[in-house]
Amino acid sequence: QVQLVESGGGLVQPGGSLRLSCAAYGSIFSPYTVGWYRQAPGKQRELVAEVTDSGITGYADSVKGRFTLSRDNAKNTLYLQMNSLKPEDTAIYYCHLFARRNYWGRGTQVTVSS
């Protein structure tokens, strides 16, 4: 069993930055894919960015050039650096892991507003 715990959300002005963290607890076996999804009010959950255990990374077109994934394998932690934030980035951000099955965190709220 794996538990994912997100942190780092909050309120930020347009153009600002936030860094989200996702700490994973438990044993994770390769192959796996880990990343972030988000869900805005009234919209479906969508993929933001993900990375495989071999290091292949993918980003949604809407965040390319602004968001960056990174990992600290020693800490079993995934980070999402979000720069140049826009009001349309406002959503609940969920950490996701696929390792033989889907695992989800509880989510962290990101609000971009002046």
C-alpha positions as CSV (number, residue, x, y, z in Angstrom):
1,Q,0.0,0.0,0.0
2,V,1.3,3.5,-0.9
3,Q,0.2,6.8,0.6
4,L,0.7,10.1,-1.2
5,V,0.7,13.3,0.7
6,E,0.7,16.7,-1.1
7,S,1.7,20.1,0.2
8,G,2.6,23.5,-1.0
9,G,-0.7,24.9,-2.3
10,G,-2.0,28.3,-1.5
11,L,-3.1,31.7,-2.8
12,V,-0.8,33.5,-5.3
13,Q,-1.1,36.5,-7.5
14,P,-1.0,36.1,-11.3
15,G,2.6,35.9,-12.5
16,G,3.7,34.4,-9.2
17,S,5.2,31.0,-8.4
18,L,4.4,28.0,-6.1
19,R,6.1,24.7,-5.5
20,L,4.0,21.6,-4.8
21,S,5.4,18.6,-3.1
22,C,4.2,15.0,-3.1
23,A,5.7,12.6,-0.6
24,A,5.2,8.9,-1.1
25,Y,5.1,6.5,1.8
26,G,5.3,2.8,1.2
27,S,7.1,0.5,-1.3
28,I,6.9,1.5,-4.9
29,F,7.9,-1.1,-7.6
30,S,9.0,-0.4,-11.1
31,P,7.7,0.2,-13.6
32,Y,5.7,3.2,-12.4
33,T,4.6,6.7,-13.5
34,V,4.1,9.5,-11.1
35,G,2.8,13.0,-11.7
36,W,0.2,15.7,-11.1
37,Y,-3.4,16.1,-12.2
38,R,-5.7,19.1,-11.5
39,Q,-9.4,19.7,-11.3
40,A,-11.0,23.1,-11.6
41,P,-14.5,23.7,-10.5
42,G,-17.0,22.4,-13.0
43,K,-14.3,20.7,-15.1
44,Q,-12.9,17.2,-15.4
45,R,-9.7,16.2,-13.8
46,E,-6.8,16.7,-16.3
47,L,-3.2,15.6,-16.5
48,V,-0.7,18.4,-15.7
49,A,2.7,16.6,-15.9
50,E,4.1,13.1,-15.2
51,V,7.4,11.3,-15.2
52,T,8.2,7.6,-15.6
53,D,10.7,5.7,-13.4
54,S,13.1,5.9,-16.4
55,G,12.8,9.6,-16.4
56,I,10.6,10.3,-19.4
57,T,8.6,13.4,-18.7
58,G,5.5,14.8,-20.3
59,Y,3.6,18.1,-19.8
60,A,0.2,19.4,-20.8
61,D,0.4,22.0,-23.5
62,S,-1.1,24.5,-21.2
63,V,1.8,24.4,-18.7
64,K,4.8,23.7,-21.0
65,G,7.5,26.2,-20.3
66,R,6.0,27.3,-17.0
67,F,5.8,24.1,-14.9
68,T,8.7,21.8,-14.1
69,L,8.8,18.4,-12.5
70,S,11.6,17.2,-10.4
71,R,12.2,14.3,-8.0
72,D,14.2,13.6,-4.9
73,N,14.4,9.8,-5.0
74,A,16.2,9.6,-1.6
75,K,13.1,11.3,0.0
76,N,10.5,9.6,-2.3
77,T,9.3,13.1,-3.1
78,L,8.0,14.6,-6.3
79,Y,8.0,18.4,-6.9
80,L,6.1,20.6,-9.3
81,Q,7.6,24.0,-9.7
82,M,4.9,26.3,-11.1
83,N,6.0,29.7,-12.5
84,S,4.1,32.5,-14.3
85,L,0.9,31.3,-12.8
86,K,-2.4,32.3,-14.4
87,P,-5.9,32.5,-13.0
88,E,-6.8,29.5,-15.2
89,D,-4.3,27.4,-13.2
90,T,-6.6,27.7,-10.2
91,A,-7.6,24.1,-9.3
92,I,-7.1,21.3,-6.8
93,Y,-3.9,19.6,-7.6
94,Y,-3.6,15.9,-7.0
95,C,-0.6,13.7,-6.9
96,H,-1.0,10.5,-8.8
97,L,1.0,7.3,-9.0
98,F,0.5,4.3,-11.2
99,A,2.3,1.3,-10.0
100,R,0.3,-1.8,-10.9
101,R,-2.7,0.2,-9.8
102,N,-3.7,3.9,-9.3
103,Y,-2.9,5.8,-6.2
104,W,-4.1,9.3,-5.5
105,G,-3.4,12.0,-2.9
106,R,-6.1,14.0,-1.2
107,G,-5.2,17.1,-3.2
108,T,-3.9,20.6,-2.5
109,Q,-5.7,23.8,-3.5
110,V,-4.0,26.3,-5.7
111,T,-5.7,29.7,-6.2
112,V,-4.3,32.3,-8.6
113,S,-6.0,35.6,-8.1
114,S,-5.3,39.3,-7.6
